[in-house]
Amino acid sequence: RHDWGMDLGVFPTSAEVAELCGPDLDRMLVELEVARRQLEAAYVTVLDRADVTGHFRNDGHASVRGWTLALTNSSPVETRRRLQTMRALRDLPETGECLADGSIGVEQVREIAKLHANPRLRELIVEGDAQLVEHSKRDFESFGEVLHRWAQFGDPQGAERRHREAHDGRDAMVFERDGVVHLHAKCGTGQGA
């Protein structure tokens, strides 16, 4: 229990886990994963509340990002992912509900949030909220393939743009050091082949 009266649950100690075997170990793993998902949903909800109310300014922070980093000492990468999720869940109620009830994984939600962050894909992702939740129940690799197809469908020029940028940024360097010739090249996939 914490001073705000919220019970975050009782987690097993190492000694208690050492006593588990068979189906009890399976059950514990699933219960912990569901709790992790629910905790992530609560975390993102707190970030959203601080962002919407401007609470982060009370301590002189310019953004909810700075406030989060200062209070939690989280990594900038983790904080960016959570803020990206926060913004996506504002538009994706089905995804948000499923994260909160533990039926969709944190990583699946983060992958959806990445697509949502692309302005060219946002409308497609918002319209497909319920469909994406259903697809997220597949194994993670299959879900990744689904998201890749959605991204290609929603932003067909994205791949073309990436190829053009790779071509425009091509570069090569050859040098010899200690009797060994080194080749470093950067180019598009066509030239690479």
C-alpha positions as CSV (number, residue, x, y, z in Angstrom):
1,R,0.0,0.0,0.0
2,H,1.1,3.5,-0.7
3,D,0.3,6.7,1.0
4,W,-2.3,7.6,-1.6
5,G,-4.3,4.5,-0.6
6,M,-3.9,2.6,-3.8
7,D,-3.2,-1.1,-3.6
8,L,-1.0,-2.1,-6.5
9,G,-1.4,-5.7,-5.7
10,V,0.7,-8.2,-3.9
11,F,3.4,-9.7,-5.9
12,P,5.1,-13.0,-5.1
13,T,8.4,-13.0,-3.4
14,S,11.4,-15.0,-4.8
15,A,10.8,-17.6,-2.1
16,E,7.1,-18.0,-3.1
17,V,8.1,-18.3,-6.8
18,A,10.6,-21.0,-5.9
19,E,7.7,-23.1,-4.6
20,L,5.7,-22.9,-7.8
21,C,5.7,-25.6,-10.4
22,G,3.6,-26.8,-13.3
23,P,0.3,-25.1,-13.9
24,D,0.9,-22.7,-10.9
25,L,4.0,-21.4,-12.6
26,D,2.0,-20.9,-15.9
27,R,-0.8,-19.1,-14.0
28,M,1.6,-16.8,-12.2
29,L,3.4,-15.8,-15.5
30,V,0.0,-15.0,-17.1
31,E,-1.2,-13.1,-14.0
32,L,2.0,-11.0,-13.9
33,E,1.8,-10.2,-17.6
34,V,-1.8,-9.0,-17.2
35,A,-0.8,-6.9,-14.2
36,R,2.1,-5.4,-16.2
37,R,-0.3,-4.4,-19.0
38,Q,-2.8,-2.9,-16.5
39,L,0.0,-1.0,-14.8
40,E,1.2,0.4,-18.1
41,A,-2.3,1.6,-18.9
42,A,-2.5,3.3,-15.5
43,Y,1.0,4.9,-16.1
44,V,0.0,6.3,-19.4
45,T,-3.3,7.6,-18.0
46,V,-1.3,9.5,-15.3
47,L,0.9,11.0,-18.0
48,D,-2.1,12.0,-20.0
49,R,-3.7,13.7,-17.0
50,A,-0.5,15.6,-16.3
51,D,-0.3,16.6,-19.9
52,V,-4.0,17.7,-20.3
53,T,-4.0,19.7,-17.0
54,G,-0.5,21.1,-17.5
55,H,0.5,19.8,-14.1
56,F,4.1,19.4,-15.2
57,R,4.4,23.2,-15.2
58,N,3.9,23.3,-11.4
59,D,7.5,22.2,-10.9
60,G,8.8,24.4,-13.7
61,H,8.9,21.7,-16.4
62,A,8.3,22.7,-20.0
63,S,6.7,19.4,-21.0
64,V,5.3,16.2,-19.5
65,R,8.4,14.5,-20.9
66,G,10.7,16.6,-18.7
67,W,8.4,16.1,-15.7
68,T,8.4,12.4,-16.2
69,L,12.2,12.1,-16.6
70,A,12.8,14.2,-13.5
71,L,10.4,12.3,-11.3
72,T,11.0,8.8,-12.4
73,N,14.6,8.7,-13.7
74,S,13.2,6.6,-16.6
75,S,15.2,6.3,-19.8
76,P,14.4,8.9,-22.5
77,V,13.6,6.0,-24.9
78,E,11.1,4.5,-22.5
79,T,9.5,7.9,-21.8
80,R,9.2,8.6,-25.5
81,R,7.5,5.3,-26.0
82,R,5.0,5.9,-23.2
83,L,4.3,9.4,-24.5
84,Q,3.7,8.1,-28.0
85,T,1.3,5.5,-26.5
86,M,-0.4,8.3,-24.5
87,R,-1.1,10.3,-27.6
88,A,-2.3,7.3,-29.6
89,L,-4.7,6.1,-26.9
90,R,-6.4,9.5,-27.0
91,D,-7.7,8.4,-30.5
92,L,-7.9,4.7,-29.9
93,P,-10.4,3.9,-27.2
94,E,-10.7,0.1,-28.0
95,T,-6.9,-0.3,-27.8
96,G,-6.9,1.7,-24.5
97,E,-9.6,-0.4,-23.0
98,C,-7.9,-3.6,-23.9
99,L,-4.6,-2.5,-22.5
100,A,-6.4,-1.5,-19.3
101,D,-8.1,-4.8,-18.9
102,G,-4.9,-6.7,-19.8
103,S,-6.1,-8.3,-23.0
104,I,-3.6,-6.7,-25.3
105,G,0.2,-6.5,-24.7
106,V,2.3,-3.4,-24.0
107,E,4.5,-4.1,-27.1
108,Q,1.5,-4.6,-29.4
109,V,0.1,-1.2,-28.2
110,R,3.5,0.4,-28.7
111,E,3.6,-0.9,-32.3
112,I,0.1,0.5,-33.0
113,A,1.2,3.8,-31.4
114,K,4.2,4.0,-33.7
115,L,1.9,3.8,-36.8
116,H,-0.4,6.3,-35.2
117,A,2.5,8.7,-34.9
118,N,2.8,8.8,-38.6
119,P,0.5,11.6,-39.8
120,R,-0.1,9.8,-43.1
121,L,-1.3,6.7,-41.3
122,R,-3.2,8.2,-38.4
123,E,-6.7,8.3,-39.9
124,L,-6.3,4.7,-41.1
125,I,-5.2,3.5,-37.6
126,V,-8.0,5.4,-35.9
127,E,-10.6,3.9,-38.3
128,G,-9.1,0.4,-37.8
129,D,-8.9,0.5,-33.9
130,A,-11.1,-2.5,-33.3
131,Q,-9.5,-4.5,-36.2
132,L,-6.0,-3.8,-34.9
133,V,-7.0,-5.0,-31.4
134,E,-8.3,-8.3,-33.0
135,H,-5.1,-8.7,-35.0
136,S,-3.0,-8.1,-31.9
137,K,-4.3,-11.3,-30.4
138,R,-2.2,-13.3,-32.9
139,D,1.4,-14.1,-32.2
140,F,3.7,-11.1,-32.1
141,E,5.5,-11.9,-35.4
142,S,2.2,-12.3,-37.3
143,F,0.9,-9.1,-35.8
144,G,4.0,-7.3,-37.0
145,E,3.4,-8.5,-40.5
146,V,-0.2,-7.2,-40.3
147,L,1.1,-3.8,-39.2
148,H,3.7,-3.8,-42.0
149,R,0.9,-4.3,-44.5
150,W,-1.2,-1.6,-42.9
151,A,1.7,0.8,-43.2
152,Q,2.3,-0.1,-46.8
153,F,-1.3,0.4,-47.6
154,G,-1.7,3.6,-45.7
155,D,1.6,5.2,-46.9
156,P,2.5,3.7,-50.2
157,Q,4.9,6.5,-51.0
158,G,6.7,5.9,-47.7
159,A,8.7,3.0,-49.2
160,E,9.4,4.9,-52.3
161,R,10.6,7.9,-50.3
162,R,12.9,5.7,-48.2
163,H,14.4,4.2,-51.3
164,R,14.9,7.7,-52.8
165,E,16.5,9.0,-49.6
166,A,18.8,6.0,-49.5
167,H,19.8,6.6,-53.1
168,D,20.4,10.3,-52.6
169,G,22.4,9.5,-49.4
170,R,24.6,6.8,-51.0
171,D,28.2,6.9,-50.1
172,A,31.2,4.6,-50.2
173,M,34.6,4.5,-48.6
174,V,37.6,2.2,-49.2
175,F,40.7,2.3,-47.1
176,E,43.6,0.0,-46.2
177,R,44.8,-0.4,-42.6
178,D,47.4,-2.9,-41.4
179,G,47.4,-4.8,-44.7
180,V,43.6,-5.2,-44.7
181,V,41.3,-3.4,-47.2
182,H,38.1,-2.1,-45.7
183,L,35.0,-1.3,-47.7
184,H,32.1,0.7,-46.2
185,A,29.1,1.5,-48.4
186,K,25.7,2.9,-47.9
187,C,23.1,2.7,-50.7
188,G,19.6,1.6,-51.7
189,T,18.6,-2.0,-51.8
190,G,18.8,-2.0,-55.7
191,Q,22.4,-1.0,-55.7
192,G,23.1,-3.3,-52.7
193,A,21.9,-6.3,-54.7
